[in-house]
């Protein structure tokens, strides 16, 4: 007969204490409850806790550390399956990670992914979770993983994955055999594919709002980008984008900086439960879910009106000082005759900004009477989002725009060099009816306080 030991004893066998020490407030959790995570780590300002199962990241939290210790609240999603999960804690200046198993039970939703055995106890016995002693699952350390050279800073680090493939959408017939190629045909990709080296990709994060917070990332390789962000706190709407050397958008999505923490296997969960205890905690959990439910608001994303299921961040207030600089020229369009498009406004009022091709890509450039057109493109924003498709911007409804600000000088972000900045600010500051660039990711991201 298989002998059962407590989860606490099991964690002693599998727990690694390299980067940080983890303490949680309960032995087991209901899906939808809040987990209090205390992390102790020397020499860091911020630590990170992430909850994963074998399919991916469930949720995470950044924890501010004071004198090497801090506590954060990790919200457990209400819809996840029952079973064991792995809680990982790490800091940016150490590739080693501390991990432990966490038992999570969902009494309201049954899932095909459940890995739980229910054992009823008498009414006077508290619930507890166990694993089978003869089926141990090691939570291996990541001591052999190579650090990417990141050290903890006062800012926040974000990573993203770029799908480094650009397919010619015009290909419909194989040029070799004449066969019709549907959109998902492998032949379509073979005959219309373009890939780029890391130096030919410019990844960026931009905070959407009435002021500019823009961060260009560094490509660690041809598919992975890393961003060092600073000066941004709380929930903010942002656009994640990657532009190729040919001025096209590549698909990009945010990933966990330590995505390799996903476990290959977790142990089978045996949950010995007291029904009245589970029912009471389930009621408390549902009240907690009601209390934290975010307010939903109609939001235009990608040219479509959202149905209210996307959480809307609060746009930043208007501030014309981009990176500490005031504009050399600022145009409040309320003071000028109204035109229908931004292209008309630039032609009529902003004579030193021109549309021109730079390295084969249509761009906005600054014009000087003595030097002529600049050979470097200007960096162009609308509500903080960098503009890749300049032609679409020039056709945008100028009646929705409040300010056009122009900054002179040479600017370097990541690997990009720009001559001047043109920042366009709408009246709402939320990209109203302006679709995000193709393949970009629009999300509301919770930056650590």
C-alpha positions, 0 to 999 in steps of 0.5 A: 500500500502506498504510504502518504506523507504530508506536503510539508515533509515533501517540500523539505525534500524538494525545496531549493534555497538558492536565490530566495526563501519563500513563505506562504500563508496557507498549506493549501488554497482554493482557486480564486483565493489570494495567496500571501507570499513572503520572500527573503533575498539578500542584495535585491530591491525587488523579487518575483514570485510566479505560479506555474503548472505544466502548461504555463504561467498562471499568475505572478507578482513583483514583491518590493524588498526592504532590508532583504524581505517583503510580502506580496499578494498573488491572486489565484485565478478562479477558473484554474484546475485542481492539482499541484502547482509550482511557486517560483521565487527569484531575483534578477541578479541570480539565475538560481530559483527557489521553488515549492509545490502548492496545492490548489483546489477548485470545488466549483469547476471540474476540469479534464486537467484536474489531478486530485483525489478527494478523501473525506474526513470527519467533521472535527478534522481540518483539511490537508493536502498530501502527496504519495511518498513513492511518487516523488517529483523533484523540483530541480534547481536552475543552478545550471541555467546561464544568467543573461547578465541582468542585475537588479535595478530600480526599474522593471524588466520585461521580456518578449518573444518575436515571431521572426517571420514575415510572409508575403501575404500576396502569394496565393499560387505556388510559383513552382508548381502552380498549386493553390496555397491556402493561408495555412499552407506550408508551401506558402511560407516556404516561398514567401518567407523573410527572416531577420537578424537580431540587429534588423529588429527594433522591439519597443514598449510604449505606454499609451497616454498623453505623455511619452514613455517609450523603451526600445528593447535589446534583442538577446537573439533573433527571437527574444527581446528584453526591456529595461523600463523605469519611471512607470508604476501601477496598471498602465495600457501599453503597446508592445511592437517589433519593427523590421528593417523593412518597416514592417511589424513582426508579431510580438508577445510578452513572456515571463522573464523566466518562462523556462520555470514551467515544470515538466511534471507535478505530483498527484494531489490527494486532498483530505477535506472537511466539507464545512471548512471547504464550503466556508472558504468557498463562500469567502473566496466568492466574496473576494472575487466580487470585491476585486472584480475590475470595472469594465469600460468600452474601449476601442482596440485595433479599430474595433469596439471591445465588448467590455471584457478588456480592462482599461488602464488610466491614460497618463495626463498630458505632459509635453516634456518628452524625456525632460525636453520641452518641444521646440514647436508645439501646435494646439490644433484648436487654434488653427483652421480644422483639416480632415487629415494629419497629412493636411495639417502637416502640409499646411502648418508644419513646414519643417516636417516632411514625408520621405523615404529613408532606406526604402521605408516611408518616414517623417523627417525634419527639414532645415532650410540650410541642411535640407531633408535629414538623412535620419528619420524622426521618431513619431508617436501617437498617444505614446505609441510609436508609428510604423506605418506613416502612411496610415497616420497621415490619413488619420482624422485630425479633428481628434488631435489636440497637440502636435509637438516637435522636438529637435536633436539626435535621439538614441534608443536601443539600437535606433538613431533618430533625428527629432521626435514628432509627438501627436496627442489625441484629445482622449489620449487613448488611441481613439479609433486609431488601430494599433499596428498589425502584429502588436500587442495591446495589454494593460500591464501592472508595473510594480509600485 
